[in-house]
Amino acid sequence: MDIVNIIAWIVVGAIAGWLASIVMKTNASQGLLTDIIVGIIGGFLGGIILNALGVGGEVTGFNLTSVLVAFIGAVVLLGLLRLIRRA
C-alpha cells in the first residue's frame, strides 16, 4: 500500500463519514477525525455487506463507487452505534 492509496482511503473515508453523519443526524457531534474513522470502517463494513449480498462492493481508490460503498457501511455503522447506545 503506497502513500497515494492511504490518502485515497482518508479522503474517501472523510467524504463517506461526513455524508453518513448528515444522513444519521450525528454531524453536530462528530468532527473531521471521527468522520474519517467512521468512513474508513464503513468502507470495510460496506464491502463485507455488499459482497455478502452478491453485489460486489469494493473500495478501490478515489471514485464514486468507493464513496458509495463506504457511505453504506458508515450509515450501517452509525445505526449500530445508535442501537448500542440506547441499550
DSSP file (Angstrom, degrees, kcal/mol; ACC not computed):
  #  RESIDUE AA STRUCTURE BP1 BP2  ACC     N-H-->O    O-->H-N    N-H-->O    O-->H-N    TCO  KAPPA ALPHA  PHI   PSI    X-CA   Y-CA   Z-CA
    1    1 A M              0   0    0      0, 0.0     2,-0.1     0, 0.0     0, 0.0   0.000 360.0 360.0 360.0 120.2    0.0    0.0    0.0
    2    2 A D     >  -     0   0    0      1,-0.1     4,-1.8     4,-0.0     3,-0.3  -0.383 360.0 -94.8 -96.5 177.4    1.6    3.2   -1.1
    3    3 A I  H  > S+     0   0    0      1,-0.2     4,-2.4     2,-0.2     5,-0.2   0.810 121.4  58.4 -63.7 -32.1    1.0    6.8    0.1
    4    4 A V  H  > S+     0   0    0      2,-0.2     4,-2.3     1,-0.2    -1,-0.2   0.912 106.8  47.8 -65.4 -41.8   -1.5    7.5   -2.7
    5    5 A N  H  > S+     0   0    0     -3,-0.3     4,-2.4     2,-0.2    -2,-0.2   0.890 111.1  51.1 -65.2 -39.2   -3.7    4.7   -1.6
    6    6 A I  H  X S+     0   0    0     -4,-1.8     4,-2.1     2,-0.2    -2,-0.2   0.923 111.5  47.0 -64.4 -43.9   -3.5    5.8    2.0
    7    7 A I  H  X S+     0   0    0     -4,-2.4     4,-2.6     2,-0.2    -2,-0.2   0.895 110.7  53.0 -64.3 -39.5   -4.5    9.3    1.0
    8    8 A A  H  X S+     0   0    0     -4,-2.3     4,-3.0     1,-0.2     5,-0.3   0.918 108.7  49.6 -61.9 -43.5   -7.4    8.0   -1.1
    9    9 A W  H  X S+     0   0    0     -4,-2.4     4,-2.7     1,-0.2    -1,-0.2   0.899 111.9  48.8 -61.1 -41.6   -8.7    5.9    1.9
   10   10 A I  H  X S+     0   0    0     -4,-2.1     4,-2.5     2,-0.2    -2,-0.2   0.928 114.5  44.2 -65.7 -44.7   -8.5    9.0    4.1
   11   11 A V  H  X S+     0   0    0     -4,-2.6     4,-2.5     2,-0.2     5,-0.2   0.939 116.2  45.9 -66.7 -46.7  -10.4   11.2    1.5
   12   12 A V  H  X S+     0   0    0     -4,-3.0     4,-2.8     1,-0.2     5,-0.3   0.919 114.1  50.3 -61.7 -42.8  -13.0    8.6    0.7
   13   13 A G  H  X S+     0   0    0     -4,-2.7     4,-2.7    -5,-0.3    26,-0.3   0.900 110.1  49.7 -61.4 -41.7  -13.4    8.0    4.5
   14   14 A A  H  X S+     0   0    0     -4,-2.5     4,-2.2     2,-0.2    -2,-0.2   0.931 114.7  43.5 -64.3 -45.5  -13.8   11.7    5.2
   15   15 A I  H  X S+     0   0    0     -4,-2.5     4,-2.6     2,-0.2     5,-0.2   0.946 118.0  43.8 -65.2 -48.8  -16.5   12.1    2.5
   16   16 A A  H  X S+     0   0    0     -4,-2.8     4,-2.6    -5,-0.2     5,-0.2   0.911 115.4  48.3 -65.2 -42.9  -18.4    8.9    3.3
   17   17 A G  H  X S+     0   0    0     -4,-2.7     4,-2.2    -5,-0.3    -1,-0.2   0.894 112.6  48.8 -64.1 -40.1  -18.3    9.6    7.1
   18   18 A W  H  X S+     0   0    0     -4,-2.2     4,-1.7    -5,-0.3    -2,-0.2   0.933 113.3  46.1 -65.7 -46.4  -19.4   13.2    6.6
   19   19 A L  H  X S+     0   0    0     -4,-2.6     4,-2.3     1,-0.2    -2,-0.2   0.906 113.5  49.5 -62.7 -41.7  -22.3   12.2    4.3
   20   20 A A  H  X S+     0   0    0     -4,-2.6     4,-2.7     1,-0.2    -1,-0.2   0.882 108.2  53.4 -65.7 -37.3  -23.3    9.4    6.7
   21   21 A S  H  <>S+     0   0    0     -4,-2.2     5,-2.5     2,-0.2     6,-1.1   0.846 109.5  49.1 -67.5 -31.7  -23.2   11.7    9.7
   22   22 A I  H ><5S+     0   0    0     -4,-1.7     3,-0.7     3,-0.2    -2,-0.2   0.931 113.5  45.6 -69.2 -45.3  -25.6   14.1    7.9
   23   23 A V  H 3<5S+     0   0    0     -4,-2.3    -2,-0.2     1,-0.2    -1,-0.2   0.896 118.4  42.1 -63.9 -40.7  -28.0   11.3    7.0
   24   24 A M  T 3<5S-     0   0    0     -4,-2.7    -1,-0.2    -5,-0.2    -2,-0.2   0.416 110.3-123.0 -88.7   2.0  -27.9    9.9   10.5
   25   25 A K  T < 5S+     0   0    0     -3,-0.7    -3,-0.2    -4,-0.3    -4,-0.1   0.851  80.4 115.6  59.2  40.1  -28.0   13.4   12.1
   26   26 A T    >>< +     0   0    0     -5,-2.5     3,-0.8    -6,-0.2     4,-0.6   0.206  37.3 107.2-113.3  11.2  -24.8   13.0   14.1
   27   27 A N  G >4 S+     0   0    0     -6,-1.1     3,-0.7     1,-0.3    -5,-0.1   0.840  73.1  56.8 -61.8 -36.4  -23.0   15.7   12.2
   28   28 A A  G 34 S+     0   0    0      1,-0.2    -1,-0.3    -7,-0.2    -2,-0.1   0.784 111.9  41.8 -68.4 -26.6  -23.1   18.2   15.1
   29   29 A S  G <4 S+     0   0    0     -3,-0.8     2,-0.4    -8,-0.1    -1,-0.2   0.447 104.3  78.5-100.5  -0.6  -21.4   15.8   17.5
   30   30 A Q    <<  -     0   0    0     -3,-0.7     2,-0.2    -4,-0.6    -4,-0.0  -0.866  59.5-160.5-111.8 142.2  -18.7   14.5   15.1
   31   31 A G     >  -     0   0    0     -2,-0.4     4,-2.3     1,-0.0     5,-0.2  -0.449  42.0 -86.9-104.5-174.9  -15.5   16.1   14.0
   32   32 A L  H  > S+     0   0    0      1,-0.2     4,-2.5     2,-0.2     5,-0.2   0.903 125.7  51.5 -61.8 -43.9  -13.4   15.5   10.9
   33   33 A L  H  > S+     0   0    0      1,-0.2     4,-2.5     2,-0.2    -1,-0.2   0.910 111.0  48.0 -62.6 -41.9  -11.3   12.8   12.6
   34   34 A T  H  > S+     0   0    0      2,-0.2     4,-2.9     1,-0.2     5,-0.2   0.901 110.3  52.4 -65.1 -39.9  -14.4   10.9   13.6
   35   35 A D  H  X S+     0   0    0     -4,-2.3     4,-2.5     2,-0.2   -18,-0.2   0.917 110.6  48.1 -60.2 -43.1  -15.9   11.3   10.1
   36   36 A I  H  X S+     0   0    0     -4,-2.5     4,-2.5     2,-0.2    -2,-0.2   0.933 113.8  46.0 -63.3 -46.4  -12.6    9.8    8.6
   37   37 A I  H  X S+     0   0    0     -4,-2.5     4,-2.6     2,-0.2     5,-0.3   0.932 114.1  47.7 -63.5 -45.9  -12.6    6.9   11.1
   38   38 A V  H  X S+     0   0    0     -4,-2.9     4,-2.4     1,-0.2    -1,-0.2   0.903 113.5  49.2 -61.7 -40.9  -16.3    6.1   10.5
   39   39 A G  H  X S+     0   0    0     -4,-2.5     4,-1.8   -26,-0.3    -2,-0.2   0.888 111.7  47.3 -67.2 -39.9  -15.8    6.3    6.8
   40   40 A I  H  X S+     0   0    0     -4,-2.5     4,-1.6     2,-0.2    -2,-0.2   0.937 115.8  43.8 -68.1 -46.1  -12.8    4.0    6.7
   41   41 A I  H  X S+     0   0    0     -4,-2.6     4,-2.8     1,-0.2    -2,-0.2   0.897 112.2  55.5 -63.2 -38.0  -14.5    1.4    9.0
   42   42 A G  H  X S+     0   0    0     -4,-2.4     4,-3.4    -5,-0.3    31,-0.3   0.842 101.8  57.6 -61.8 -34.1  -17.6    1.9    6.8
   43   43 A G  H  X S+     0   0    0     -4,-1.8     4,-1.9     2,-0.2    -1,-0.2   0.925 110.9  41.7 -62.0 -44.6  -15.6    1.1    3.8
   44   44 A F  H  X S+     0   0    0     -4,-1.6     4,-2.1     2,-0.2    -2,-0.2   0.940 118.5  45.6 -66.0 -46.6  -14.6   -2.3    5.2
   45   45 A L  H  X S+     0   0    0     -4,-2.8     4,-2.7     1,-0.2    -2,-0.2   0.911 112.5  50.3 -65.1 -43.5  -18.1   -2.9    6.6
   46   46 A G  H  X S+     0   0    0     -4,-3.4     4,-2.8     1,-0.2     5,-0.3   0.886 109.4  52.2 -62.0 -39.2  -19.8   -1.8    3.3
   47   47 A G  H  X S+     0   0    0     -4,-1.9     4,-2.1    -5,-0.3    10,-0.4   0.908 111.3  46.6 -62.2 -42.4  -17.5   -4.1    1.3
   48   48 A I  H  X S+     0   0    0     -4,-2.1     4,-2.2     2,-0.2    -2,-0.2   0.935 115.0  46.3 -65.0 -46.3  -18.4   -7.1    3.5
   49   49 A I  H  X S+     0   0    0     -4,-2.7     4,-1.6     1,-0.2    -2,-0.2   0.941 115.4  44.4 -63.3 -48.6  -22.2   -6.3    3.4
   50   50 A L  H  <>S+     0   0    0     -4,-2.8     5,-2.4     1,-0.2     6,-1.2   0.856 113.1  51.1 -69.3 -33.8  -22.3   -5.8   -0.4
   51   51 A N  H ><5S+     0   0    0     -4,-2.1     3,-0.9    -5,-0.3    -1,-0.2   0.892 108.9  52.1 -66.7 -38.1  -20.1   -8.8   -1.1
   52   52 A A  H 3<5S+     0   0    0     -4,-2.2    -2,-0.2     1,-0.2    -1,-0.2   0.830 108.9  50.7 -66.0 -30.9  -22.4  -10.9    1.1
   53   53 A L  T 3<5S-     0   0    0     -4,-1.6    -1,-0.2    -5,-0.2    -2,-0.2   0.523 117.8-115.1 -82.7  -5.3  -25.4   -9.7   -0.9
   54   54 A G  T < 5S+     0   0    0     -3,-0.9    -3,-0.2    -4,-0.4    -2,-0.1   0.583  87.2 113.8  84.3  10.3  -23.6  -10.6   -4.2
   55   55 A V  S   <S-     0   0    0     -5,-2.4    -4,-0.2    -6,-0.2    -5,-0.1   0.798  75.4-130.4 -83.5 -30.5  -23.3   -7.0   -5.4
   56   56 A G        -     0   0    0     -6,-1.2     2,-0.5     1,-0.2    -5,-0.2   0.968  28.5-170.1  81.3  59.5  -19.5   -7.0   -5.1
   57   57 A G        +     0   0    0    -10,-0.4     2,-0.4   -11,-0.2    -6,-0.2  -0.721  12.7 165.3 -86.9 123.9  -18.7   -3.8   -3.2
   58   58 A E        -     0   0    0     -2,-0.5     2,-0.8    -8,-0.1    11,-0.2  -0.995  37.2-135.6-136.6 143.4  -15.1   -2.8   -3.1
   59   59 A V        +     0   0    0     -2,-0.4     3,-0.1     1,-0.1   -50,-0.0  -0.885  34.8 164.9 -95.4 109.9  -13.2    0.3   -2.2
   60   60 A T        -     0   0    0     -2,-0.8     2,-0.3     1,-0.3    -1,-0.1   0.119  55.7 -64.4-117.6  19.6  -10.7    0.6   -5.0
   61   61 A G  S    S-     0   0    0      2,-0.1     2,-1.2   -53,-0.1    -1,-0.3  -0.913  89.9 -20.5 131.9-160.8   -9.5    4.1   -4.7
   62   62 A F  S    S+     0   0    0     -2,-0.3     2,-0.3    -3,-0.1   -53,-0.1  -0.709  90.2 111.7 -91.9  92.8  -10.9    7.6   -5.1
   63   63 A N  S  > S-     0   0    0     -2,-1.2     4,-2.0     1,-0.1     5,-0.2  -0.947  78.3 -97.8-152.2 170.2  -14.1    7.1   -7.2
   64   64 A L  H  > S+     0   0    0     -2,-0.3     4,-2.4     1,-0.2     5,-0.2   0.869 119.0  54.6 -63.2 -39.0  -17.9    7.3   -6.8
   65   65 A T  H  > S+     0   0    0      2,-0.2     4,-2.6     1,-0.2    -1,-0.2   0.918 108.4  49.0 -61.7 -43.9  -18.3    3.5   -6.3
   66   66 A S  H  > S+     0   0    0      1,-0.2     4,-2.5     2,-0.2     5,-0.2   0.909 111.6  48.9 -63.2 -42.4  -15.8    3.5   -3.4
   67   67 A V  H  X S+     0   0    0     -4,-2.0     4,-2.5     2,-0.2    -1,-0.2   0.903 111.9  49.8 -64.1 -40.4  -17.5    6.5   -1.8
   68   68 A L  H  X S+     0   0    0     -4,-2.4     4,-2.5     2,-0.2    -2,-0.2   0.916 111.5  47.5 -64.6 -44.3  -20.9    4.8   -2.1
   69   69 A V  H  X S+     0   0    0     -4,-2.6     4,-2.2     2,-0.2    -2,-0.2   0.936 115.4  45.2 -62.2 -46.8  -19.7    1.5   -0.6
   70   70 A A  H  X S+     0   0    0     -4,-2.5     4,-2.5     1,-0.2    -2,-0.2   0.871 111.5  53.7 -65.7 -36.7  -18.0    3.4    2.3
   71   71 A F  H  X S+     0   0    0     -4,-2.5     4,-2.5    -5,-0.2     5,-0.2   0.930 108.5  48.5 -62.8 -46.2  -21.2    5.5    2.7
   72   72 A I  H  X S+     0   0    0     -4,-2.5     4,-2.1     1,-0.2    -2,-0.2   0.937 114.5  45.9 -59.8 -47.1  -23.4    2.5    3.0
   73   73 A G  H  X S+     0   0    0     -4,-2.2     4,-2.6   -31,-0.3    -1,-0.2   0.877 111.6  52.1 -63.8 -37.6  -21.1    0.9    5.5
   74   74 A A  H  X S+     0   0    0     -4,-2.5     4,-2.7     2,-0.2     5,-0.2   0.882 108.6  50.2 -68.1 -38.2  -20.8    4.1    7.5
   75   75 A V  H  X S+     0   0    0     -4,-2.5     4,-2.2     2,-0.2    -1,-0.2   0.922 112.3  47.5 -64.7 -43.0  -24.6    4.5    7.7
   76   76 A V  H  X S+     0   0    0     -4,-2.1     4,-2.5    -5,-0.2    -2,-0.2   0.926 112.4  50.2 -62.0 -44.3  -24.9    0.9    9.0
   77   77 A L  H  X S+     0   0    0     -4,-2.6     4,-2.5     1,-0.2    -2,-0.2   0.932 111.6  46.6 -61.2 -47.2  -22.1    1.5   11.5
   78   78 A L  H  X S+     0   0    0     -4,-2.7     4,-2.1     1,-0.2    -1,-0.2   0.870 111.9  52.2 -65.0 -35.3  -23.7    4.7   12.9
   79   79 A G  H  X S+     0   0    0     -4,-2.2     4,-2.0    -5,-0.2    -2,-0.2   0.913 110.3  47.7 -64.1 -43.0  -27.0    2.9   13.1
   80   80 A L  H  X S+     0   0    0     -4,-2.5     4,-2.4     2,-0.2    -2,-0.2   0.908 111.2  50.9 -64.3 -41.8  -25.5    0.1   15.0
   81   81 A L  H  X S+     0   0    0     -4,-2.5     4,-2.2     1,-0.2    -1,-0.2   0.882 108.6  52.1 -63.4 -37.6  -23.7    2.5   17.4
   82   82 A R  H  X S+     0   0    0     -4,-2.1     4,-1.5     2,-0.2    -1,-0.2   0.907 110.0  48.8 -64.3 -41.3  -27.0    4.3   17.9
   83   83 A L  H  X S+     0   0    0     -4,-2.0     4,-1.3     1,-0.2    -2,-0.2   0.899 111.3  49.7 -64.0 -41.1  -28.7    1.0   18.8
   84   84 A I  H  < S+     0   0    0     -4,-2.4    -2,-0.2     1,-0.2    -1,-0.2   0.897 109.0  51.8 -66.3 -39.9  -25.9    0.1   21.2
   85   85 A R  H  < S+     0   0    0     -4,-2.2    -1,-0.2     1,-0.2    -2,-0.2   0.835 108.7  51.4 -66.4 -31.9  -26.1    3.5   23.0
   86   86 A R  H  <        0   0    0     -4,-1.5    -1,-0.2     1,-0.2    -2,-0.2   0.797 360.0 360.0 -74.2 -28.0  -29.8    3.1   23.5
   87   87 A A     <        0   0    0     -4,-1.3    -1,-0.2    -3,-0.2    -2,-0.2   0.491 360.0 360.0 -74.5 360.0  -29.5   -0.3   25.1
